[in-house]
Amino acid sequence: MKPTILTQKNVCALLGLLMAITILWSASAEAKVDTFDAVTAKVVVNDSLGESSETMKNLEVDLKDIQIKALPTITFINKYGEVVAEFYGEKSEIEGKFKELLRNGTFMMSSGKHEFYLI
């Protein structure tokens, strides 16, 4: 049996080398995209804003009409982390109305007055 250069190992190494050279060649071709050094933009200053800037300093915003959503007192989640139920109000009232549900749920954690149960 004669030793030959065309063994499976040598052919695979040659193909790997060709693939690596091809990847480097295509990466360098993509890097030669048209680039520009500087972008110049014309900025126009509007001098008429000088008069209205004084009125902007005295601007008052009324935030009384904005309603902030209250956090629920007790939240029930399933094993996937999806919210199943949220209860708002005093904890003692919720415990009085939903004793069985709280007994079946597993306490997970609390953050301030907000408690999470797993059902």
C-alpha positions in Angstrom: 0.0 0.0 0.0 1.4 3.4 -1.1 1.2 6.4 1.2 -0.8 9.2 -0.4 -1.5 12.8 0.4 -5.2 12.6 -0.3 -6.3 11.2 3.0 -9.6 12.1 4.6 -7.9 14.1 7.3 -5.9 16.1 4.8 -8.9 16.8 2.6 -11.0 18.0 5.6 -8.2 20.3 6.7 -7.9 21.8 3.2 -11.7 22.4 3.1 -11.6 24.0 6.5 -8.8 26.3 5.4 -10.7 27.2 2.3 -13.8 28.0 4.3 -11.8 30.2 6.7 -10.2 32.1 3.9 -13.7 32.6 2.3 -15.1 33.9 5.6 -12.3 36.4 6.0 -12.6 37.5 2.4 -16.3 38.1 2.6 -15.9 40.0 6.0 -13.3 42.3 4.5 -15.6 42.9 1.5 -18.5 43.9 3.7 -16.2 46.2 5.7 -15.4 48.2 2.6 -18.9 49.8 2.5 -19.0 53.4 1.5 -18.2 55.4 4.6 -18.2 59.1 5.1 -16.0 61.1 7.5 -18.2 63.9 8.5 -21.8 64.9 8.3 -22.5 68.5 8.0 -25.9 69.9 8.9 -27.2 73.4 8.8 -28.7 74.7 12.0 -31.1 77.6 11.8 -31.7 79.5 15.0 -35.2 81.0 15.4 -34.9 84.3 17.3 -38.6 84.6 17.8 -38.4 82.1 20.7 -36.8 84.7 22.9 -40.2 86.3 23.7 -42.0 83.0 24.5 -39.2 81.6 26.7 -40.2 84.1 29.5 -43.7 82.7 29.4 -42.4 79.2 29.5 -40.6 79.9 32.8 -44.0 80.7 34.5 -45.7 77.6 33.1 -47.7 75.7 35.8 -48.9 72.1 35.3 -51.9 70.8 37.1 -51.5 67.1 37.9 -54.6 66.7 40.1 -56.6 65.0 37.3 -54.0 62.3 36.7 -55.1 59.1 38.5 -52.4 56.9 39.8 -53.2 53.2 39.7 -53.2 51.7 43.2 -51.2 48.6 43.8 -53.2 45.5 44.6 -53.0 44.1 48.1 -53.0 40.5 47.1 -52.0 39.0 43.8 -52.5 35.3 42.8 -50.2 33.9 40.1 -50.1 30.5 38.4 -47.0 28.3 37.9 -46.2 30.2 34.7 -46.0 33.5 36.5 -49.2 34.8 34.9 -51.5 37.0 37.0 -54.7 35.1 37.8 -56.4 37.5 40.2 -55.7 40.8 41.9 -57.4 42.0 45.1 -57.5 45.6 46.2 -58.4 46.9 49.6 -57.6 46.0 53.2 -56.0 42.6 53.8 -58.4 41.8 56.6 -61.4 42.3 54.4 -60.0 40.2 51.6 -59.1 37.4 54.1 -62.7 37.5 55.4 -64.2 37.1 51.9 -61.7 34.7 50.3 -60.5 32.5 53.2 -60.7 29.3 51.1 -58.7 30.8 48.2 -56.0 32.1 50.6 -55.8 28.7 52.3 -55.3 26.9 49.0 -52.7 29.4 47.7 -49.1 29.2 48.7 -47.5 32.4 50.0 -44.6 33.4 47.8 -43.4 36.8 48.8 -44.4 40.3 49.8 -43.3 43.7 48.9 -44.5 46.3 51.4 -48.3 45.7 51.6 -48.4 43.8 48.3 -48.4 40.0 48.8 -48.1 37.3 46.1 -49.6 33.8 46.3 -49.2 30.8 44.0 -52.3 28.8 43.1 
